[in-house]
Each structure stands twice: as structure tokens, then as C-alpha cells.
């Protein structure tokens, strides 16, 4: 069964505290392969995994590398903000990053607090704990936090970073099931190291 990851998505104007939309990664797989032997199926899966490559992404004035095995699963553009969602592919995967962009440079501590409040409003979350940090996101410095939470009785952890760059305010949230941390680390690292606001 696909792991569930509930994430917050900001839906109001900058500085507002409107509730975030729920977003679930729920998928069930029930495919039956008939008339094909087990070995050819395994070889085909291995071949697909080996040929997948990193993909450069340029969208809404930012650029980054989407790591092999990950995908841009959703983009959104409205009058208030733009957002890009990047997810790890595969049944049982839980890695997700959401990049949210606002025009203008906002006060960063307040900006981060808006997203923390929105995250705490998620009904699927319980036992949420935040730890404020000053970790940079790649080349960009600003307030940040780490958090732990239970969602559907499964421990998750995540981080949020906010910073101003080139006349814009940027919020980046990453989240994963704790048990997937080792598998997700290379993808999260590649995304962070390659991220630029153009």
C-alpha cells in the first residue's frame, strides 16, 4: 500500500491564515500480470530504474534538478502565489517537497509562522513538535524549522525554509516517513543543492 503523506498547501494571500488544503498520497496497487514470467518482469523493472535520469526543471522563475526517481507532480499558479510539488515515485514512497513562491519580500519570521500554523491545522496530524533552526536551504539563508508528526499512526518528519531572493519570498517544505529517510536523502539533497531563484 502507498504510504500516506498529508501536506499543507497555502491557499490564501501572503500574510493571511486561511486553512490549507489537504493533500493525500493514497494509492492502491492491484495489477495482475498474466502470461508473463516473473523474470522478464523483474528485468524490465530494473531496466526502467537504470535508465531514469535527473531532469532539469525551470518553472515560475526558479530552477532545480528533479532527481531520477522523482517527478513534478503538480503546479499551481494564481493571483497570490505559485507552487511546485515534487514527489518521489513508486508505491511505498513518501518523499515530497513543496515550493511556494510569492511576489515581494515578506517579513520572514511571520512568513514561517503562517505555514507552521497552517500545518498544525491539518486534521490528519497529531503529536506535532517543531524545532526552530537557522539552516540554510542550499545557497539561501533564512529562518527554518524541523518538525515531527504522526499521520495515520505513522511517524513522519519534515522541514520548512523561508527566504527572500530576487524580489520574491520563497517557502520550501519537505516531508517524509521516518523509515524512508535514508532512501529519500539523495533526492532531497540534489533538489536543495541545485535550487536557484532566477
N, C-alpha and C positions, 0 to 999 in steps of 0.2 A: 504494500500500500504506500502511496505517496505520502511523505510527511507533510504535516500542515504547518504553514508559517503564516501567521496573521501579521500584517504590517500596517502602519499608519500612512495615509496619504493626505497631505494638507489640501483642503478644498476651499479655503477662504482667501481673502486678500491678506497681504502681509500685515501682521500686527493683529489680526483677528484670531479668535479661538473657536471657530466653528468646528464641530466634530469631524473627525477624519472618517473616510470611507473604510469599510472593512475590505481586506483583500485576502483571499484564501488560496493556498496552493493545494487543492484537493483533486486528486486524480485516482481513478481505479483502473487497473490494467487487467484485461481478461481476453487476451488474444490467443487464439488457438492456431497452431501451425500444423497443417495436415499434409501428409505426403512428403514432408521434407525431413531429412535425417537431422539428428542433433548436431553432428559435427559441422555440416555446412552452415547451419545457423550460427554456431559459435564463431566460425571463421569469418562470416560476413560481419558480425558484430565487432570483432577485433579489427577487421579491415576498416570499418567506418570510424572506429575510435582512433586508429593510427593516422588516417588521412585528414582528420579535422584540424583546422589551423586557427591561429589567432586572427581576429578581424578588426581592422581599424574602423572606428566609428566617429563621425562628425555630425553633430546634431545640436540644434538650438544654441550654437555658439560655443560648444565645448567639444573636446575631442579626447578619446581614450582608446585603449586596446580592449576589445571584448575577448577574453581568453578562450582558447579552444575548450569546448565542452560547456560553454556558457552561451547565452543568447540575450539580445534585446527583446524583451517580451511585450513591452508596452511603452508608448509615448503619449504624452498629453500636452496640449497647448491651448491655453485660454487667456483671457484678458489679465488675469492675476499672476500666473506663473506658467512655467513649462516643467515637465518631469520626464525622466527616462528611467525605466525599470530594467535591470539586468539580472537574470536568474541562471543558476546552474541547471543544466539539462539533466534529465534522467529520473526514472522512478526511484524514489527514496532520497532524492537530493533536497537540500534545504537552504542552500546559499542564495541570498538575494541582496541586491543593492538598489537603492532608490535615490536618484539625483534630482533635486528640486531647485529651480532657478527663478529668482525674482529680479526685476529691473530695479536699479537703485541700490544704494548701500545702507543696510539696516543696522541698528544697534545690535551687536552680536549676542550679548548675554540674553537679551529679551527674545531675540530670534530663536535661540536654542531652547529657551523655556517654553515657547509656544509649542514646539514639537514634542518636548517632554510631556507637557500637559495633554496633548492630543494622543500620545502613546498610552498614557495612563487611563484614558477613557475607553480603551478597547475592551469590550466585554469578554473577549477570549483570553485576556491576560490576567494572571494572578501572581501574587508574591513578587511584584516588580521592585527591583532595587537599582538605584542609579549611583554611579560614582563619577563625579566631575573630574575631568582631566584637562591637560593642555597639550594633547598630542596633535601634531601637525597631520594634515592629510596630504601626503606627497610633498609638494613644494609650498603648500598653502597653510598658514598658521591662523589659529583662531580657537575659540572655546570648543570643547568637545566633552563627551561623556561616554562611559560604557554602562551597559545595563545587563541584568539577568532577569529572566521571567519564565514562568510556566505557562505554556499554551497547550491545551488539550492534554494536560498532565505530563507534558514533555519539556525538559529544561532547554531553554534557548538562551543565547546571549547575543548582544549586538553593540553597536557603537553609532554615535551621531557626531558629525563635524559640521561646523558652520564657519564661513569666512567670506570676506568681501574680495572681489577681484574684477578688475576692468569695468568698474561701474555696476557690478551685479552682486547680489547676495546669493550664496550657494549653501544648500543643506545636503549632506550625504549621509544616508543611513545604511548600515549593513547589518544583516541578521542571519543567524544560522542555528540549527540544533547543535547543542554542545557536542554530541557524539560525532558530528560531521566536521568539526573544526580543523582537523589535520588535513582532510581532503579538500576543504574549501580555501585553505590558506594561500596556495599558489595563485588561485584565481583572484582573490581579493587583493593580494599584493600587486599583481600585474595591473589590475584596474587602477589602483591607487598611484602606482609609480608612473603610469602613462597619462594620468588625468591632467588636462590643461583647460583653462578658460581662455578662449581666443579673443 
